[in-house]
Amino acid sequence: MSTCLACHQTATPVLNFGKMPIANNLLLPEQFNQEYFYDMAIAFCEHCYALQLLNLVEPDVMYHDNYTFFSGLSKNMTLHFQDFAKFVQQQYLAKEAKPFVVEVGSNDGILLQNFANQGMHHLGVDPSANVAAIAEQKGVKTLVDFFHEDVADKIIAEHGKADAILGANAICHIDQIGSVAAGVNKLLKPQGVFVFEAPYLGEIIKKTSYDQIYDEHVFFFSLHAVKNLFSQHDLELIDAYAQNVHGGSMRYVLAHKGAYPITDNVINKLEAEKQQGLTQLATFQRFAQNVAHSKQELVKLLTELKAAGKRVVGYAATAKSSTILNYSGIGPDLLSCIYDITPTKQGKFSPGMHIPVKPFDEFHADYPDYALLFAWNHANEIMAKETAFAEQGGKWIVHIPEVQILDLVTQ
């Protein structure tokens, strides 16, 4: 048993993935012997309904000057964040003469630039100096730090209170969630809103998308968990919207208690979660069984393709791929390499399993027989871009929601 990070009650372990590396820590050969590993497991709290990592990695091991994830590299995500910004402005900032917007985990400024470009008072908070520097180049003011209650005090002292605090796939990364909630409560104006998105637990369970579980994702949120967690700090869940990003996310809107009415969206979605079993331990025990089956099916398929003499590669060296590869024991014997668009990843090796990462130019110059799509949440964007691969006989392998081969030419 363990202690819940959100409510400090007892949490029950449900799945252990074994030894895992840092998901975004691609390496050079001389670094292999110094690679960091930890035991990755998840637990479910039957008191506040939070699914969470059991063993945490120190934040500065994951977020640093060589952090390799940049949100702005995806065209679809750029468009999504434009819509996100528009939603916040139209719904909650339209009546504010000079609104102040803060983002927690602002990365390369992809969301906040939509406010900065309008000359709006804003501030990003992000612990990785290299991505913060890129945000600054876009004109996005960024504080290099981890957001918590003391940082909220500093922001208030320098800028005043915020009309909106935003988060995009970042709040679920923070283990000191109580300090974040307390900081949000302090920093928000009386009618301010806290709007954040995170991969949705209901979709993870439905799709068996266990690759959403890795060192950076501390929490896997449902509405029940968000409602219970933030209510401890006088914040109320007032609205929620499903989002078709990151394999299925939820946009949560919170405010000071009593500031806004609670919408039917929240009431209906809470009931749907009960029907799905997101408040029951047995649901997560079944999830663990489904994960083990998915792993077995993927290894079986790759082994059969290797025996048949087929060349199989990985497509996109995502953080999610680290969970799949290491949990399943898939190395360069089954995947000859992984192709990725990010320059800082190219020429390095995947965490743990040490599969070489190569630029897309090489993928296009010599198409493989099969490509395992790790960035399955960007499948439509990628497959529309890679039509020549399918036209020349290449086939995609996907593992979500089930392991299968896609033959796009004959479909």
Sequence and secondary structure as in RCSB ss.txt:
>XXXX:A:sequence
MSTCLACHQTATPVLNFGKMPIANNLLLPEQFNQEYFYDMAIAFCEHCYALQLLNLVEPDVMYHDNYTFFSGLSK
NMTLHFQDFAKFVQQQYLAKEAKPFVVEVGSNDGILLQNFANQGMHHLGVDPSANVAAIAEQKGVKTLVDFFHED
VADKIIAEHGKADAILGANAICHIDQIGSVAAGVNKLLKPQGVFVFEAPYLGEIIKKTSYDQIYDEHVFFFSLHA
VKNLFSQHDLELIDAYAQNVHGGSMRYVLAHKGAYPITDNVINKLEAEKQQGLTQLATFQRFAQNVAHSKQELVK
LLTELKAAGKRVVGYAATAKSSTILNYSGIGPDLLSCIYDITPTKQGKFSPGMHIPVKPFDEFHADYPDYALLFA
WNHANEIMAKETAFAEQGGKWIVHIPEVQILDLVTQ
>XXXX:A:secstr
 EE TTT SEEEEEEEEEEEE TT  B GGGGGG  EEEEEEEEETTT  EEESS   HHHHSSTT    GGG H
HHHHHHHHHHHHHIIIIITT SS EEEEES TTSTTTHHHHTTT EEEEEES HHHHHHHHHTT  EEES  SHH
HHHHHHHHH  EEEEEEES GGG S HHHHHHHHHHHEEEEEEEEEEEE HHHHHHHT GGG STT  EE  HHH
HHHHHHTTTEEEEEEEEESSTTSEEEEEEEETTSS   HHHHHHHHHHHHHTTT HHHHHHHHHHHHHHHHHHHH
HHHHHHHTT  EEEE   HHHHHHHHHHT  TTT   EE S TTTTTSB TTT  BEE HHHHHHS  SEEEES 
GGGHHHHHHH HHHHHTT EEEE SSS EEE TTT 
